């Protein structure tokens, strides 16, 4: 049995492999530019049959957002 691969299949497989190698690099670069919030701590308390969630969250804000908050704009 002769196992030959057509040039079209080789080209397509090479293209898919290249995309799989390049895609994570682009995603990682985009993730660096995206501000993320960070949950510093969190805990829940049960009080009168109601759960209350207490959390310390770090919200990184852009320069424009910080200026708006400092000038009196409410969230």
Residue pairs with C-beta under 8 A, 6 or more apart in sequence:
35 60
35 61
35 62
36 60
37 57
37 58
37 59
37 60
38 57
38 58
38 60
39 55
39 56
39 57
39 58
40 55
40 56
40 57
40 58
41 55
41 56
42 53
42 54
42 55
42 56
43 53
43 54
43 55
44 51
44 52
44 53
44 54
45 51
45 52
45 54
46 52
61 69
69 75
